Amino acid sequence: VHIGPFAVIGEGVFVGDGSEIHSHSVLYDGVRVGLDSVIYGGCVIREGSTIGDRCILQPAVVLGSDGFGFARDGDGHYEKIEQLGVVVVEDDVEIGAGTTVDRATFGETRIRRGAKIDNLVQIGHNVVVGEDTILCAQVGLAGSTIVGRGVTLAGQVGVAGHCEIGAGVIATAQTGIPN
């Protein structure tokens, strides 16, 4: 295992053999990193997140930040809804620089085996990204979206929350998927 300078490793973190945690990355308590994975500089992996074997996280990836959860109170003000879930990244996933994957409100946000995610992608809370799916630059998946196996969402595709995208779908640049 390689731990770079100024990396911060929380309590109860497991890092598998052959994995690399580069400088200025932060792994919060209870994070699990599998075998032969690489976490480049400046990544933040929040508590309880799991990263599988042979994964690559490019610089400045954030896994497990709070999902966008707010409810209006009786006076019209917003109150934060606590985000209690986790992020699970399965084996052989690559996540591009500056991408964020929100923790689930309850349960998990899951990136399935072999998915490839480009730079500057936003994956909301409780999303499931299917096996061997490709998400190209600036794709945004709102909360509770389910993306099937082998899907391609090409640059700047936006998907509304609670949508289900079937296996093999291809959406080209700047497509909006509202339902």
N, C-alpha and C positions, 0 to 999 in steps of 0.2 A: 504494500500500500504506500502511496506517495501522498503526503500532506504538505501543501505549499506554504510559504510564509504568510503570516497574518490570516490564515484560515481559522475559523472558529468552529469547534466541534462541541455540541451540547452533550448533556448526560444521556447515557443509554443509547448512543448512536452506534450502529453496526456498519462497518465498511468492509466489503468482501475483498478477498485476495485479488491483487492485480489492478485494483481501482485507484484512480487519481483524483484528489481534491486539490484544485489549484488555488493560488493566492487570492485572498480577500473573499473567499466563499464562506457562507455561514450555513451550518447544518444544525438546526434547532434540536431540542431534546427528542429522543425516540425515533429519529430518522433512520431508515434502513437503505443501504446502497448495496446492490448485488456485486457479482464478480465482474472484473474487467470493464468497469464503467468509468467514464471520464466526465468530471464536472469542472468546467473551465472557470476562470477567474470571475469573481463578482456575482456568482449565483447565490440565491437565497432559497433554502429548502426548509419550509416551516415544519413545526412539530408534527410527528406521526406520519409524515409522508414516506412512501416507499418507492424506490427506484430499482428496477430489475437488473439483470445481467446484460453486459455489453451495450449499455446505453451511453449516449453522448449528449451532454447539455452544454451548448455553446455559451459564451459569456453573457452574463446578466439575465439568465433565466430565473424566474421566480415561480416556485411550486408551492402551493398551499397558502397563498394570501387569502384574505377573507373575500368571499363572494360578495356581490353587490346586493346586499340584503337590507332593505329598509321598509318600514311600515309607517303610515301616517297615523298620528294620534288624533284625538278629538279636536285639537286646536289646529290641525293641518301641518304640524311640525313632523319632521322625520325622526323616527327612532331606529337605532341599529338593531338588526336581528342577529343574534350571536351565531357564528358559523362554527359548528361542532364537528364536522366531518373531516375527511382526509383526502389526499391525492395518492393514487396508485398508478405508477408507470410500469408497464410490463416489460419484458425482455426485448432487446434489439430496437429500441426506440431512439430516434434522434430528434432533439428539440433545438430550434434555431435561436440566435441571439435576441434578447429583449422580449422573448415570449413569456406570457404569464398564464398560469393554470390555477384557477381558484379552487380552494378547498370546498367540499360539499357543505351544504347547510346541515344535513344529516347524512350519514352513510359515506359515499365516496364519489369523487370525480375520478374517472378511469381512462387511461390511454392504453389501448390494447397493443399486443405484440406487433412489432414491425412497423408501426406508424412512423411517418416522417413529417415533421412539422418545421416549417420555414421560420424565418425571422419575423418578429413583430406580429405574432398571432395571439389572440385573446381567447381563452377557453374558460367559459363561465362555470359556476358551481353546479355540481351534479351532472355534468356532461359525460357521455361515454363516446370515445373516439374508437372506431372499429379497427380490426387488424388490417395491416398493410394499407392504411389510408394515408393520403397525401394532403396536407393543408399548406397551401402556398401563401406567400407574403400577405400580411394584413387581413387574414381571415378572422372573423369574429363569430364565435358561437355563444349565443346567450344561454342562460341557465336551463338545465334539464333537457338539453338537446341530445338526441341519440343519433350517432353517425354510423352507418353500416360498414361492412367489410369492403375494402378495395375502392373506397370513394376518393374522388379527386375534387377538391375545391380550390380553383385557381385564383390567385391574387384578388384581394379585397371582396371576397364573398362574405355576405352577412346573413346569418341565420337567426331568426327570432326564437325565443325560448319555447321549450316544450314541443319542438318539432322532431320528427323522426325522418331521417334520410336513409333510404334503402340501399342495399349493397350495390356497388358498381356505378353509382350515380357520378356524373361528371358535370360540374357547374363551372362555367368559364368566368373570366375576370369581371368583377363588379356586379355579379348576380346577387339579387336580394331574394331570400327564401323566407316569406312571411308565415307560411303555414304548410 
